[in-house]
Amino acid sequence: MPTPTAPTEDLQALPDAELLARIAQRQQEALAELFRRYGGRVLAYVRAMAGARFPAEDAVQEIFLTLWQKAGLYAPEGGEAAGWIFTLTRHKVFDIQRSLGRVREVGGPDPELLSPGTSPTDPTLAPSIEKALAMLPAEQRRPLRLAYYGDLTYDETARRLGLPLGTLKARIRTGLTALRGLLGPKGNPR
């Protein structure tokens, strides 16, 4: 990972999306600022997802290296930068778990039985997300829980629910759109 240099301007005032754009232009100071903002939260998220025996600190380094490499893929019209960062984090943790042979077997505990307090979300957002999920119809809520909380791929989720893959993706897309509306500035259920 590149070594951050001394900032030449006040990056603290920039929105996250602008930091990602600057990271895509290889501005090391922007990466340092993004790490200052999200390093602790990403570490907490990784620990909540993967447990105490997982090499969380190493994973955070890999995550920020991936952010350095893939920042140009972030599209602001696709959603908030924080959501993109935590989605990238989730995928990276799954990749690391697979490489370590620690992925939960499909026959493991049913993710539907996760209590709201154990859902692997950003700890600062968990109550809001749980309230918003509870407001969704079951046909949207259940696929979201399995795919995002249950460590299942879309294919595995579709098989488990007995749905065609296209139907599952449509339900997840509709559910995510509804969640954005519920969690946005006007509809935040906190």
N, C-alpha and C positions, 0 to 999 in steps of 0.2 A: 504494500500500500504506500502511496506517496507520502512524503513528510510534509505536513502543513507548513506554510511560510507565514510570515507576519502579514496580517491583513492591511491592505492599502486603502480600504474604505470601510465604512460601517456596514458589514454584512448582516448584522443583527436586525436591521430594519427591513430586510428583503423578505418577501413571502417564500415559502418552501418551493413553490414551482419555479421561481426565479433562481433559487439556489441550485435546483436540479439542472436548469438550463446552463448555468455557469459551470457546473460539474461536467456536463457534457462537452463543454469547451475546454476541459482540463484545468480548471481553476482550483488549485489545491486549497485555497483559503475557503472556498465555498464548501468543500467537503468537510473541512475542519468545523465550520459553523453548523453544518447539518449534523455532524457527530455530536456537537455540543447540545443541540436541540433534542436529538433522538437517541443518542447512545444509551442512556439509562433506561429509557422506555423500551427500546428494542431488546436490551438485556433482560428486563423484567418479562417481556413477552416471550422470549426464547425460553426462559426458565419455567414460565407457566405452561408452555406448550410441551416441553421435552422432559422436565423433571430435573431433580438435583444431580443425577449421575451423568447428565449430558454435558459436554464441554461447551458451555454457554459463551464464555469469553472468547474462545476460539471462533465460535460460530458468528459472533458479532463482528469480529475482524473480517471474516469471509463475506458477511453481508455487506459491510461498507466497501469492501473491495469490489463486490458485484455492483453496488450502487455506482461506484466510480466508473466501472466498465459499461454499465447499461443505462446511465442517466438519460442518454439521448432517446431512449425508448419511451420515456414518460410523456404522455399526452394529456395536457390539462383538461381537455374536453371529456376525457374518460373518467374523471373524478378527482378528488382531492389528492394532493401529493402524499399526505400521511397515509391514506388508504393504500396507495401504490407501494409505499415503503413497507407497510406491514404485510401486504400480500407477497411482496418479494421476500420478506423475512420468512413468512410461513413456508413458501416453496423451498427456500434455501435450507430451512431446518429439516424438512422432509427429505431433501436430497442428502443431507449429512446423515440423517438417521438411516436411510437406505444403504448408504456406503458403509455405515458401521454395523449393519445388520440388525438394527433396532426398531424396525417398523413393526407396528402392532399387526398381529395376524388378523385376517378378515373375520375369523371366528371369535375375536375378542369381545370385550364389553360393548354393548349397543350404545353408540353415541347419543341416541335419543334419550337415554337415561341420564345424561349429564345434567347435573343441577346447575342453575344459573351461576353459582359461585365458582364452578369448576370449568366453565367454558374458556378455551384458550384465546382470549381476546386481549387487547390492550387494557391493562387494569384500570386505567382512568376512564375507559369507555364502556366497560362491561355492563354496568347497570342500565345505561341508555340503550345499548344494543339488545339486551335481554327484554326490556320493555317494548322496544320496536318489533322484535321478532314475535313476541306474544300477540301483537296486533295483526300479524299477517295470517292469511288463511292457511290451514294445515297443508294444502297442496304446494304452497311456496315455502312455508317454514320448515317442513320436514326435509326436503332436498337441501336447503341451505345448511341446516344443522349437520346432516350427514356429510356433505361435501366439504364444508368449511371447519366444522368442529370434529368431525369423525375421521379425519385423515384419509378419506376415501377419494379416489379419482372420480371423475364424472362417469366413466364406464362402470366402476364398481357401484357407485350410487344408483345408476340407472338399473343395473341388475338387481340390486337389493330391493329397490322399490317396484320392480317389474314394469319399468317404463321404457319406451324407446328413447335412445340417447337425445334425439332432437327435442322431444317433449320435455325431458329433464332440463336441458339447457334453456329452453324457453321459460320454464317455471323458475329456474334460478335467476335468469335475466330479469323477469318480471318482479321477482321478490327483491332483488338487489335495487331495482329502480324504486320500488315502494319503500325500502329501507332508507335510501337516500332522501326521499321526500320526508319520511318520518324523522330522520336524524338531522335534517338541514336546519338552518338558522331559525326558521319559523315553526318547524314541527318537532323540535327536539323534545323527546318525552322524559327528560331528566327531571 
